[in-house]
Every structure is written in C-alpha cells, then in structure tokens.
Amino acid sequence: MPIDQDELVVFLEQGVLTTNINGQCMVIDTGCPSSLGKNETIDVLGRSVLLNSSLMGYPWSRIQESFRFPVSGLIGVDAFSDSTVCLDIGGGSLKLSHLPVQGESVEFLMGSPTVHCSISGSIQNSIIDTGAKLCYAADREVIREGDFAGIAEDFHPLLGAFEVETYELSIGLFGYDIVERVAVAPERLALQLSAMNIGAVVGTNLISRGVLTIDFQRQCVAFDL
C-alpha cells in the first residue's frame, strides 16, 4: 500500500520491480512506454494513470499470462512523464523528488531513460529497465572476457520464458565500476534491442545496488551507491 501520495512501497518479485496498489500487485517497468491493465484508471503517486488494454497489438491478457506471478497491471514510464522519481529498491521505496537532480543528461527512448555504460571496456547505449531482473548484452562478444556465472531462467512479457548464459564482469556506470552478472540476450531480444540502437539492458540486479533518480521532464538521471 502507498505510504502517502508521494511514495510507494516497492519490492522485487522474481527480480521484477513491483508494488501493491489497492491490494493488487502491479509491475513497475521503466522499459515499457505505456501502462497496461484492464482499461481502468488508477492513482500512482497522486496522478491518475490509465491502464491501456494492449501494447503494440499484444492484448494485456496475453502479456499478463507471461508473468510467473499474479499481477493485475503494469505501470509504464507514461505514469512518470512529468515527474522526478527516486527509486531505492534496497530501502523498499519509490518516491517523488522535489529537488534538482545532480546527474547526467541522457537520451530517452519512447519515454525510457538510456545511459552509456561500459561493459568490459566496451561502451554500450543501454536502457534502464526495472522490468528486467538481469543486465543484458545484445552482442555476445561484449562479454567474452567475463567469468561464466551459470545459467539463469528469465522471461520477457512479449517473448515468453527462456534460459540465458550469465557472466560476471565489470560494468562502468555513472562513475562507478560494479562487478555484476550480465546475460547474453536471446536472439529475438537481441534483434529488438539492436533495432532500437540499444546494446545493453541495465536490470534490477544492478539498479538494486544503489539509489536511482530519474527526472523524466528534464531527461536527467543520477545513480548513487
């Protein structure tokens, strides 16, 4: 339940950022342009947000079934388009910020923030995605120097479930060097990312290491460990 209109209690459900609104589990996905659900309106941080019934021709009912846990809707970046939000996964909160963001000006892709991160020294245009439990690289060669860290199960709302190889390596982001697992993107996901000129995905395994602040209006992002 919300603490107040300026803050939501958040938690990771199978690595995906979620919250409870009106007793219902909602995914919060910074990689999704539109909020989704049963064509109803909900309150998110004091703002009325329409839950659209489809995305790119995919009905919400089909997307909903792809999640491996019960979920009533998905909150996309359209819910925050005029806001500055501060995400502290470790502290369990997503709240509105009324302070200027001391961060980097970045490009946004369909409303989602993108950043330049370094994976084993290779600079990648990367999307910040709270709907992804792992970091991903579209090109296997980018992570060739990493140490194999096992096979992980994951899923994509439009692509279904899959298994991926993961590698442990250094990721450079906002001046920090962080050792974290990065997965090789499945072929269909890699093609999607490449088509958008995206080389990597920054998932919750890395985001949860610190506090992420996104100013959607001024297109500025900060990350602090």
FIKOLZA-1660 file (N, C-alpha, C; in steps of 0.1 Angstrom, whole numbers, plus 5000, padded with zeros to 4 digits):
% residues 225
   i   px   py   pz ch aa at
   1 5008 4988 5000  A  M  N
   1 5000 5000 5000  A  M CA
   1 5009 5012 5000  A  M  C
   2 5004 5023 4994  A  P  N
   2 5012 5036 4994  A  P CA
   2 5014 5041 5008  A  P  C
   3 5026 5046 5011  A  I  N
   3 5028 5053 5024  A  I CA
   3 5020 5066 5023  A  I  C
   4 5021 5074 5012  A  D  N
   4 5013 5086 5010  A  D CA
   4 5014 5089 4995  A  D  C
   5 5008 5100 4991  A  Q  N
   5 5008 5103 4977  A  Q CA
   5 5021 5105 4970  A  Q  C
   6 5032 5107 4978  A  D  N
   6 5045 5109 4973  A  D CA
   6 5054 5097 4973  A  D  C
   7 5049 5086 4978  A  E  N
   7 5058 5074 4980  A  E CA
   7 5050 5061 4978  A  E  C
   8 5057 5051 4972  A  L  N
   8 5051 5038 4971  A  L CA
   8 5061 5028 4977  A  L  C
   9 5056 5018 4984  A  V  N
   9 5064 5007 4989  A  V CA
   9 5067 4998 4977  A  V  C
  10 5079 4995 4974  A  V  N
  10 5082 4986 4963  A  V CA
  10 5090 4974 4968  A  V  C
  11 5090 4963 4960  A  F  N
  11 5098 4951 4963  A  F CA
  11 5100 4944 4950  A  F  C
  12 5110 4935 4950  A  L  N
  12 5113 4927 4938  A  L CA
  12 5105 4913 4939  A  L  C
  13 5098 4910 4929  A  E  N
  13 5091 4898 4928  A  E CA
  13 5097 4890 4916  A  E  C
  14 5105 4880 4919  A  Q  N
  14 5113 4872 4909  A  Q CA
  14 5121 4882 4901  A  Q  C
  15 5127 4892 4908  A  G  N
  15 5136 4901 4901  A  G CA
  15 5129 4913 4894  A  G  C
  16 5116 4913 4894  A  V  N
  16 5109 4924 4887  A  V CA
  16 5103 4934 4897  A  V  C
  17 5105 4947 4895  A  L  N
  17 5100 4957 4904  A  L CA
  17 5085 4957 4905  A  L  C
  18 5080 4957 4917  A  T  N
  18 5065 4956 4919  A  T CA
  18 5061 4965 4931  A  T  C
  19 5048 4968 4931  A  T  N
  19 5042 4975 4942  A  T CA
  19 5028 4970 4944  A  T  C
  20 5022 4973 4955  A  N  N
  20 5007 4970 4957  A  N CA
  20 4999 4983 4957  A  N  C
  21 4989 4983 4948  A  I  N
  21 4980 4995 4948  A  I CA
  21 4966 4989 4949  A  I  C
  22 4959 4994 4959  A  N  N
  22 4945 4990 4961  A  N CA
  22 4945 4974 4963  A  N  C
  23 4955 4969 4970  A  G  N
  23 4956 4955 4973  A  G CA
  23 4959 4946 4961  A  G  C
  24 4963 4952 4950  A  Q  N
  24 4967 4945 4938  A  Q CA
  24 4981 4946 4934  A  Q  C
  25 4988 4936 4930  A  C  N
  25 5002 4936 4926  A  C CA
  25 5003 4942 4912  A  C  C
  26 5012 4953 4912  A  M  N
  26 5014 4960 4899  A  M CA
  26 5029 4960 4897  A  M  C
  27 5033 4957 4884  A  V  N
  27 5047 4957 4880  A  V CA
  27 5050 4972 4877  A  V  C
  28 5062 4977 4880  A  I  N
  28 5067 4990 4876  A  I CA
  28 5078 4988 4866  A  I  C
  29 5076 4992 4854  A  D  N
  29 5085 4988 4843  A  D CA
  29 5090 5001 4836  A  D  C
  30 5102 5005 4839  A  T  N
  30 5108 5017 4832  A  T CA
  30 5112 5014 4818  A  T  C
  31 5111 5002 4813  A  G  N
  31 5114 4998 4800  A  G CA
  31 5102 4997 4791  A  G  C
  32 5090 5000 4797  A  C  N
  32 5077 4999 4789  A  C CA
  32 5071 5013 4787  A  C  C
  33 5068 5017 4775  A  P  N
  33 5063 5031 4772  A  P CA
  33 5049 5033 4778  A  P  C
  34 5041 5023 4779  A  S  N
  34 5027 5025 4783  A  S CA
  34 5023 5017 4795  A  S  C
  35 5014 5022 4804  A  S  N
  35 5009 5014 4815  A  S CA
  35 4998 5005 4809  A  S  C
  36 4997 4993 4815  A  L  N
  36 4988 4983 4810  A  L CA
  36 4979 4977 4820  A  L  C
  37 4967 4973 4816  A  G  N
  37 4958 4966 4825  A  G CA
  37 4945 4965 4818  A  G  C
  38 4934 4965 4826  A  K  N
  38 4921 4963 4821  A  K CA
  38 4913 4976 4818  A  K  C
  39 4920 4985 4811  A  N  N
  39 4914 4997 4806  A  N CA
  39 4908 5005 4818  A  N  C
  40 4914 5006 4829  A  E  N
  40 4909 5013 4840  A  E CA
  40 4919 5024 4844  A  E  C
  41 4915 5033 4853  A  T  N
  41 4924 5043 4858  A  T CA
  41 4927 5041 4873  A  T  C
  42 4940 5042 4876  A  I  N
  42 4945 5041 4890  A  I CA
  42 4953 5053 4894  A  I  C
  43 4955 5054 4907  A  D  N
  43 4963 5065 4912  A  D CA
  43 4977 5061 4915  A  D  C
  44 4986 5067 4909  A  V  N
  44 5001 5064 4911  A  V CA
  44 5008 5077 4915  A  V  C
  45 5012 5077 4927  A  L  N
  45 5019 5089 4933  A  L CA
  45 5011 5102 4931  A  L  C
  46 4998 5101 4933  A  G  N
  46 4989 5112 4932  A  G CA
  46 4985 5116 4918  A  G  C
  47 4988 5108 4908  A  R  N
  47 4985 5111 4894  A  R CA
  47 4976 5100 4889  A  R  C
  48 4965 5104 4882  A  S  N
  48 4956 5094 4875  A  S CA
  48 4963 5088 4863  A  S  C
  49 4964 5075 4863  A  V  N
  49 4971 5068 4852  A  V CA
  49 4962 5058 4846  A  V  C
  50 4960 5059 4832  A  L  N
  50 4952 5049 4825  A  L CA
  50 4960 5037 4822  A  L  C
  51 4954 5025 4825  A  L  N
  51 4960 5012 4822  A  L CA
  51 4954 5008 4809  A  L  C
  52 4962 5009 4798  A  N  N
  52 4958 5005 4785  A  N CA
  52 4956 4990 4783  A  N  C
  53 4947 4986 4775  A  S  N
  53 4944 4972 4773  A  S CA
  53 4953 4964 4764  A  S  C
  54 4962 4971 4757  A  S  N
  54 4971 4964 4747  A  S CA
  54 4984 4973 4745  A  S  C
  55 4994 4966 4740  A  L  N
  55 5007 4972 4737  A  L CA
  55 5012 4966 4724  A  L  C
  56 5013 4975 4713  A  M  N
  56 5019 4970 4700  A  M CA
  56 5011 4958 4695  A  M  C
  57 4998 4958 4697  A  G  N
  57 4990 4948 4692  A  G CA
  57 4988 4936 4701  A  G  C
  58 4996 4935 4712  A  Y  N
  58 4995 4924 4722  A  Y CA
  58 4985 4928 4733  A  Y  C
  59 4974 4920 4734  A  P  N
  59 4965 4923 4745  A  P CA
  59 4971 4921 4759  A  P  C
  60 4966 4930 4768  A  W  N
  60 4971 4928 4782  A  W CA
  60 4969 4914 4787  A  W  C
  61 4958 4908 4784  A  S  N
  61 4956 4894 4789  A  S CA
  61 4967 4885 4786  A  S  C
  62 4972 4886 4774  A  R  N
  62 4983 4877 4769  A  R CA
  62 4996 4881 4776  A  R  C
  63 4999 4894 4778  A  I  N
  63 5011 4899 4785  A  I CA
  63 5010 4894 4799  A  I  C
  64 4999 4896 4805  A  Q  N
  64 4997 4892 4819  A  Q CA
  64 5000 4878 4822  A  Q  C
  65 4996 4869 4813  A  E  N
  65 4999 4855 4814  A  E CA
  65 5014 4851 4814  A  E  C
  66 5022 4860 4808  A  S  N
  66 5036 4857 4807  A  S CA
  66 5044 4859 4820  A  S  C
  67 5038 4866 4830  A  F  N
  67 5045 4868 4842  A  F CA
  67 5043 4855 4851  A  F  C
  68 5053 4852 4858  A  R  N
  68 5053 4839 4866  A  R CA
  68 5047 4841 4880  A  R  C
  69 5041 4852 4882  A  F  N
  69 5034 4855 4895  A  F CA
  69 5022 4863 4892  A  F  C
  70 5012 4863 4901  A  P  N
  70 4999 4870 4898  A  P CA
  70 5002 4885 4897  A  P  C
  71 4997 4892 4887  A  V  N
  71 4999 4906 4885  A  V CA
  71 4986 4912 4879  A  V  C
  72 4982 4923 4884  A  S  N
  72 4969 4929 4880  A  S CA
  72 4971 4940 4869  A  S  C
  73 4984 4946 4868  A  G  N
  73 4986 4956 4859  A  G CA
  73 5001 4960 4858  A  G  C
  74 5005 4968 4849  A  L  N
  74 5018 4972 4847  A  L CA
  74 5019 4988 4846  A  L  C
  75 5027 4994 4854  A  I  N
  75 5029 5008 4854  A  I CA
  75 5042 5011 4845  A  I  C
  76 5039 5018 4834  A  G  N
  76 5050 5021 4825  A  G CA
  76 5055 5036 4827  A  G  C
  77 5064 5040 4819  A  V  N
  77 5070 5053 4821  A  V CA
  77 5060 5065 4818  A  V  C
  78 5049 5062 4811  A  D  N
  78 5039 5073 4809  A  D CA
  78 5034 5078 4823  A  D  C
  79 5035 5069 4833  A  A  N
  79 5030 5073 4846  A  A CA
  79 5038 5084 4853  A  A  C
  80 5051 5086 4848  A  F  N
  80 5060 5094 4854  A  F CA
  80 5065 5106 4845  A  F  C
  81 5059 5108 4834  A  S  N
  81 5064 5116 4823  A  S CA
  81 5067 5131 4828  A  S  C
  82 5060 5136 4838  A  D  N
  82 5062 5150 4842  A  D CA
  82 5069 5150 4856  A  D  C
  83 5074 5139 4860  A  S  N
  83 5079 5138 4874  A  S CA
  83 5093 5135 4876  A  S  C
  84 5098 5136 4888  A  T  N
  84 5112 5132 4892  A  T CA
  84 5109 5121 4902  A  T  C
  85 5114 5109 4900  A  V  N
  85 5112 5098 4909  A  V CA
  85 5126 5093 4915  A  V  C
  86 5126 5089 4927  A  C  N
  86 5138 5084 4934  A  C CA
  86 5135 5069 4937  A  C  C
  87 5142 5060 4932  A  L  N
  87 5140 5046 4934  A  L CA
  87 5151 5040 4943  A  L  C
  88 5147 5035 4955  A  D  N
  88 5156 5028 4964  A  D CA
  88 5151 5014 4966  A  D  C
  89 5155 5005 4958  A  I  N
  89 5150 4991 4959  A  I CA
  89 5154 4985 4972  A  I  C
  90 5166 4987 4976  A  G  N
  90 5171 4982 4989  A  G CA
  90 5163 4987 5001  A  G  C
  91 5159 5000 5000  A  G  N
  91 5151 5006 5011  A  G CA
  91 5136 5004 5009  A  G  C
  92 5132 4998 4997  A  G  N
  92 5118 4995 4995  A  G CA
  92 5109 5006 4992  A  G  C
  93 5115 5017 4985  A  S  N
  93 5106 5028 4982  A  S CA
  93 5108 5034 4968  A  S  C
  94 5098 5039 4963  A  L  N
  94 5098 5047 4951  A  L CA
  94 5090 5060 4954  A  L  C
  95 5097 5071 4954  A  K  N
  95 5090 5084 4958  A  K CA
  95 5093 5095 4949  A  K  C
  96 5084 5105 4949  A  L  N
  96 5086 5117 4942  A  L CA
  96 5097 5125 4948  A  L  C
  97 5105 5131 4940  A  S  N
  97 5116 5140 4945  A  S CA
  97 5112 5154 4940  A  S  C
  98 5114 5164 4949  A  H  N
  98 5111 5178 4946  A  H CA
  98 5124 5186 4945  A  H  C
  99 5136 5179 4945  A  L  N
  99 5149 5186 4945  A  L CA
  99 5155 5184 4931  A  L  C
 100 5163 5194 4927  A  P  N
 100 5170 5193 4914  A  P CA
 100 5179 5180 4914  A  P  C
 101 5179 5173 4903  A  V  N
 101 5187 5161 4901  A  V CA
 101 5202 5165 4897  A  V  C
 102 5211 5161 4906  A  Q  N
 102 5225 5163 4902  A  Q CA
 102 5230 5151 4895  A  Q  C
 103 5227 5150 4882  A  G  N
 103 5231 5138 4875  A  G CA
 103 5235 5141 4861  A  G  C
 104 5233 5131 4852  A  E  N
 104 5237 5133 4838  A  E CA
 104 5225 5134 4829  A  E  C
 105 5227 5143 4819  A  S  N
 105 5216 5145 4809  A  S CA
 105 5217 5133 4800  A  S  C
 106 5206 5126 4797  A  V  N
 106 5206 5114 4789  A  V CA
 106 5195 5115 4779  A  V  C
 107 5196 5106 4769  A  E  N
 107 5185 5105 4759  A  E CA
 107 5174 5095 4764  A  E  C
 108 5162 5098 4760  A  F  N
 108 5151 5089 4764  A  F CA
 108 5146 5083 4751  A  F  C
 109 5142 5070 4752  A  L  N
 109 5137 5062 4740  A  L CA
 109 5123 5058 4744  A  L  C
 110 5114 5064 4737  A  M  N
 110 5099 5061 4739  A  M CA
 110 5096 5063 4754  A  M  C
 111 5102 5073 4760  A  G  N
 111 5099 5077 4774  A  G CA
 111 5108 5070 4784  A  G  C
 112 5116 5060 4779  A  S  N
 112 5125 5053 4789  A  S CA
 112 5139 5058 4788  A  S  C
 113 5146 5060 4800  A  P  N
 113 5159 5065 4800  A  P CA
 113 5169 5056 4795  A  P  C
 114 5179 5061 4787  A  T  N
 114 5190 5054 4782  A  T CA
 114 5203 5060 4787  A  T  C
 115 5213 5052 4790  A  V  N
 115 5226 5057 4795  A  V CA
 115 5237 5050 4788  A  V  C
 116 5249 5056 4788  A  H  N
 116 5260 5049 4783  A  H CA
 116 5268 5042 4794  A  H  C
 117 5269 5029 4793  A  C  N
 117 5276 5021 4803  A  C CA
 117 5287 5014 4796  A  C  C
 118 5298 5010 4804  A  S  N
 118 5309 5003 4799  A  S CA
 118 5308 4989 4804  A  S  C
 119 5308 4979 4795  A  I  N
 119 5309 4965 4798  A  I CA
 119 5322 4959 4794  A  I  C
 120 5330 4956 4803  A  S  N
 120 5344 4951 4800  A  S CA
 120 5351 4961 4790  A  S  C
 121 5349 4974 4792  A  G  N
 121 5356 4984 4784  A  G CA
 121 5349 4988 4772  A  G  C
 122 5338 4981 4768  A  S  N
 122 5331 4984 4756  A  S CA
 122 5319 4993 4760  A  S  C
 123 5318 5005 4754  A  I  N
 123 5307 5014 4757  A  I CA
 123 5294 5010 4750  A  I  C
 124 5283 5009 4757  A  Q  N
 124 5271 5004 4752  A  Q CA
 124 5260 5014 4755  A  Q  C
 125 5251 5018 4745  A  N  N
 125 5239 5025 4748  A  N CA
 125 5229 5016 4754  A  N  C
 126 5225 5019 4766  A  S  N
 126 5218 5010 4775  A  S CA
 126 5205 5015 4780  A  S  C
 127 5195 5007 4781  A  I  N
 127 5182 5011 4786  A  I CA
 127 5181 5007 4801  A  I  C
 128 5175 5016 4809  A  I  N
 128 5173 5013 4823  A  I CA
 128 5159 5006 4824  A  I  C
 129 5159 4993 4829  A  D  N
 129 5147 4985 4828  A  D CA
 129 5144 4978 4841  A  D  C
 130 5135 4984 4849  A  T  N
 130 5131 4978 4862  A  T CA
 130 5122 4966 4860  A  T  C
 131 5119 4963 4847  A  G  N
 131 5111 4950 4845  A  G CA
 131 5120 4939 4841  A  G  C
 132 5134 4941 4841  A  A  N
 132 5143 4931 4838  A  A CA
 132 5151 4927 4851  A  A  C
 133 5152 4915 4855  A  K  N
 133 5159 4911 4867  A  K CA
 133 5174 4910 4865  A  K  C
 134 5178 4909 4852  A  L  N
 134 5193 4908 4849  A  L CA
 134 5197 4919 4839  A  L  C
 135 5210 4922 4840  A  C  N
 135 5216 4931 4829  A  C CA
 135 5218 4922 4817  A  C  C
 136 5216 4928 4805  A  Y  N
 136 5218 4920 4793  A  Y CA
 136 5227 4927 4783  A  Y  C
 137 5234 4920 4775  A  A  N
 137 5242 4925 4764  A  A CA
 137 5236 4919 4751  A  A  C
 138 5234 4927 4741  A  A  N
 138 5229 4922 4729  A  A CA
 138 5239 4914 4721  A  A  C
 139 5252 4917 4722  A  D  N
 139 5262 4911 4715  A  D CA
 139 5271 4902 4724  A  D  C
 140 5271 4890 4721  A  R  N
 140 5279 4880 4730  A  R CA
 140 5294 4884 4731  A  R  C
 141 5299 4890 4720  A  E  N
 141 5313 4894 4720  A  E CA
 141 5317 4904 4731  A  E  C
 142 5307 4912 4735  A  V  N
 142 5309 4923 4745  A  V CA
 142 5313 4917 4759  A  V  C
 143 5308 4905 4761  A  I  N
 143 5310 4899 4775  A  I CA
 143 5320 4887 4774  A  I  C
 144 5327 4886 4763  A  R  N
 144 5336 4874 4761  A  R CA
 144 5347 4873 4772  A  R  C
 145 5350 4884 4779  A  E  N
 145 5361 4883 4789  A  E CA
 145 5356 4880 4803  A  E  C
 146 5343 4879 4804  A  G  N
 146 5337 4877 4817  A  G CA
 146 5338 4862 4822  A  G  C
 147 5337 4860 4835  A  D  N
 147 5337 4847 4840  A  D CA
 147 5323 4841 4840  A  D  C
 148 5322 4829 4835  A  F  N
 148 5309 4822 4834  A  F CA
 148 5303 4821 4848  A  F  C
 149 5290 4825 4849  A  A  N
 149 5283 4826 4863  A  A CA
 149 5271 4817 4863  A  A  C
 150 5269 4808 4853  A  G  N
 150 5258 4799 4854  A  G CA
 150 5247 4803 4844  A  G  C
 151 5237 4794 4844  A  I  N
 151 5225 4795 4835  A  I CA
 151 5214 4801 4844  A  I  C
 152 5207 4811 4839  A  A  N
 152 5196 4817 4846  A  A CA
 152 5183 4816 4838  A  A  C
 153 5172 4814 4845  A  E  N
 153 5159 4815 4839  A  E CA
 153 5153 4829 4839  A  E  C
 154 5147 4833 4828  A  D  N
 154 5141 4847 4828  A  D CA
 154 5130 4846 4818  A  D  C
 155 5123 4858 4817  A  F  N
 155 5112 4859 4807  A  F CA
 155 5111 4873 4802  A  F  C
 156 5104 4874 4791  A  H  N
 156 5101 4888 4786  A  H CA
 156 5086 4888 4783  A  H  C
 157 5078 4898 4787  A  P  N
 157 5064 4898 4785  A  P CA
 157 5059 4895 4771  A  P  C
 158 5067 4899 4761  A  L  N
 158 5063 4897 4747  A  L CA
 158 5070 4885 4741  A  L  C
 159 5080 4879 4747  A  L  N
 159 5088 4868 4741  A  L CA
 159 5087 4855 4749  A  L  C
 160 5081 4856 4761  A  G  N
 160 5079 4844 4769  A  G CA
 160 5092 4840 4777  A  G  C
 161 5092 4828 4782  A  A  N
 161 5103 4823 4791  A  A CA
 161 5115 4818 4783  A  A  C
 162 5127 4819 4789  A  F  N
 162 5139 4814 4783  A  F CA
 162 5150 4812 4793  A  F  C
 163 5160 4805 4789  A  E  N
 163 5172 4804 4797  A  E CA
 163 5184 4811 4791  A  E  C
 164 5192 4817 4799  A  V  N
 164 5203 4825 4793  A  V CA
 164 5216 4822 4801  A  V  C
 165 5227 4823 4794  A  E  N
 165 5240 4823 4800  A  E CA
 165 5243 4836 4806  A  E  C
 166 5250 4835 4818  A  T  N
 166 5254 4847 4825  A  T CA
 166 5269 4847 4828  A  T  C
 167 5274 4859 4828  A  Y  N
 167 5289 4861 4830  A  Y CA
 167 5291 4873 4840  A  Y  C
 168 5300 4871 4849  A  E  N
 168 5303 4881 4859  A  E CA
 168 5315 4890 4853  A  E  C
 169 5312 4903 4853  A  L  N
 169 5322 4912 4848  A  L CA
 169 5320 4926 4853  A  L  C
 170 5329 4935 4850  A  S  N
 170 5328 4949 4855  A  S CA
 170 5319 4957 4846  A  S  C
 171 5310 4965 4852  A  I  N
 171 5302 4974 4845  A  I CA
 171 5305 4988 4850  A  I  C
 172 5308 4997 4840  A  G  N
 172 5311 5011 4844  A  G CA
 172 5298 5019 4842  A  G  C
 173 5293 5026 4852  A  L  N
 173 5281 5033 4852  A  L CA
 173 5281 5045 4861  A  L  C
 174 5279 5057 4856  A  F  N
 174 5278 5069 4864  A  F CA
 174 5291 5071 4873  A  F  C
 175 5302 5067 4868  A  G  N
 175 5315 5069 4875  A  G CA
 175 5318 5057 4884  A  G  C
 176 5310 5047 4885  A  Y  N
 176 5312 5035 4894  A  Y CA
 176 5316 5024 4885  A  Y  C
 177 5325 5015 4891  A  D  N
 177 5328 5002 4884  A  D CA
 177 5322 4991 4893  A  D  C
 178 5312 4984 4888  A  I  N
 178 5304 4975 4896  A  I CA
 178 5306 4961 4890  A  I  C
 179 5309 4951 4897  A  V  N
 179 5310 4937 4893  A  V CA
 179 5296 4931 4894  A  V  C
 180 5291 4927 4883  A  E  N
 180 5277 4921 4883  A  E CA
 180 5275 4911 4872  A  E  C
 181 5265 4903 4873  A  R  N
 181 5262 4893 4863  A  R CA
 181 5255 4900 4851  A  R  C
 182 5259 4896 4839  A  V  N
 182 5254 4901 4827  A  V CA
 182 5250 4889 4818  A  V  C
 183 5238 4889 4813  A  A  N
 183 5233 4877 4805  A  A CA
 183 5235 4880 4790  A  A  C
 184 5236 4870 4782  A  V  N
 184 5236 4871 4768  A  V CA
 184 5222 4871 4763  A  V  C
 185 5217 4882 4757  A  A  N
 185 5204 4883 4753  A  A CA
 185 5200 4872 4742  A  A  C
 186 5188 4866 4744  A  P  N
 186 5183 4856 4734  A  P CA
 186 5182 4863 4721  A  P  C
 187 5182 4856 4710  A  E  N
 187 5183 4861 4697  A  E CA
 187 5172 4871 4694  A  E  C
 188 5159 4868 4697  A  R  N
 188 5148 4877 4694  A  R CA
 188 5149 4890 4702  A  R  C
 189 5154 4889 4715  A  L  N
 189 5155 4901 4723  A  L CA
 189 5167 4909 4717  A  L  C
 190 5178 4902 4713  A  A  N
 190 5189 4910 4708  A  A CA
 190 5186 4917 4695  A  A  C
 191 5177 4911 4687  A  L  N
 191 5173 4918 4675  A  L CA
 191 5164 4930 4678  A  L  C
 192 5156 4929 4688  A  Q  N
 192 5148 4940 4692  A  Q CA
 192 5156 4952 4697  A  Q  C
 193 5166 4948 4705  A  L  N
 193 5175 4959 4711  A  L CA
 193 5183 4965 4700  A  L  C
 194 5189 4957 4691  A  S  N
 194 5197 4963 4680  A  S CA
 194 5189 4972 4671  A  S  C
 195 5176 4968 4669  A  A  N
 195 5168 4977 4660  A  A CA
 195 5165 4990 4666  A  A  C
 196 5166 4991 4680  A  M  N
 196 5165 5004 4687  A  M CA
 196 5178 5011 4690  A  M  C
 197 5189 5005 4684  A  N  N
 197 5202 5010 4687  A  N CA
 197 5206 5009 4702  A  N  C
 198 5201 4999 4708  A  I  N
 198 5204 4996 4722  A  I CA
 198 5213 4984 4723  A  I  C
 199 5225 4985 4730  A  G  N
 199 5234 4975 4731  A  G CA
 199 5233 4967 4744  A  G  C
 200 5226 4972 4754  A  A  N
 200 5226 4965 4767  A  A CA
 200 5214 4970 4775  A  A  C
 201 5210 4962 4785  A  V  N
 201 5199 4965 4794  A  V CA
 201 5205 4965 4808  A  V  C
 202 5202 4976 4815  A  V  N
 202 5206 4977 4829  A  V CA
 202 5194 4972 4838  A  V  C
 203 5195 4960 4844  A  G  N
 203 5184 4954 4851  A  G CA
 203 5184 4956 4866  A  G  C
 204 5175 4951 4873  A  T  N
 204 5174 4953 4887  A  T CA
 204 5185 4947 4895  A  T  C
 205 5192 4937 4890  A  N  N
 205 5203 4932 4898  A  N CA
 205 5214 4943 4900  A  N  C
 206 5215 4952 4891  A  L  N
 206 5225 4963 4892  A  L CA
 206 5218 4975 4899  A  L  C
 207 5206 4978 4894  A  I  N
 207 5198 4990 4900  A  I CA
 207 5197 4989 4915  A  I  C
 208 5194 4977 4920  A  S  N
 208 5192 4975 4934  A  S CA
 208 5204 4977 4943  A  S  C
 209 5216 4979 4936  A  R  N
 209 5228 4982 4944  A  R CA
 209 5229 4996 4950  A  R  C
 210 5221 5005 4944  A  G  N
 210 5221 5019 4948  A  G CA
 210 5208 5026 4948  A  G  C
 211 5208 5039 4947  A  V  N
 211 5196 5047 4946  A  V CA
 211 5196 5054 4932  A  V  C
 212 5185 5052 4925  A  L  N
 212 5184 5057 4911  A  L CA
 212 5173 5068 4911  A  L  C
 213 5177 5080 4906  A  T  N
 213 5168 5091 4905  A  T CA
 213 5167 5095 4890  A  T  C
 214 5154 5096 4885  A  I  N
 214 5152 5099 4871  A  I CA
 214 5143 5111 4871  A  I  C
 215 5147 5122 4864  A  D  N
 215 5139 5133 4861  A  D CA
 215 5134 5132 4847  A  D  C
 216 5122 5127 4846  A  F  N
 216 5116 5125 4833  A  F CA
 216 5114 5137 4825  A  F  C
 217 5111 5148 4831  A  Q  N
 217 5108 5160 4824  A  Q CA
 217 5120 5167 4818  A  Q  C
 218 5131 5167 4826  A  R  N
 218 5144 5173 4822  A  R CA
 218 5153 5163 4816  A  R  C
 219 5149 5150 4815  A  Q  N
 219 5157 5140 4810  A  Q CA
 219 5171 5139 4816  A  Q  C
 220 5171 5137 4829  A  C  N
 220 5184 5137 4837  A  C CA
 220 5183 5125 4846  A  C  C
 221 5194 5118 4848  A  V  N
 221 5195 5106 4856  A  V CA
 221 5207 5106 4865  A  V  C
 222 5205 5102 4878  A  A  N
 222 5216 5101 4888  A  A CA
 222 5215 5087 4894  A  A  C
 223 5227 5082 4898  A  F  N
 223 5227 5069 4904  A  F CA
 223 5238 5069 4915  A  F  C
 224 5234 5066 4927  A  D  N
 224 5244 5067 4938  A  D CA
 224 5244 5054 4946  A  D  C
 225 5256 5049 4949  A  L  N
 225 5258 5037 4957  A  L CA
 225 5258 5041 4971  A  L  C
% end
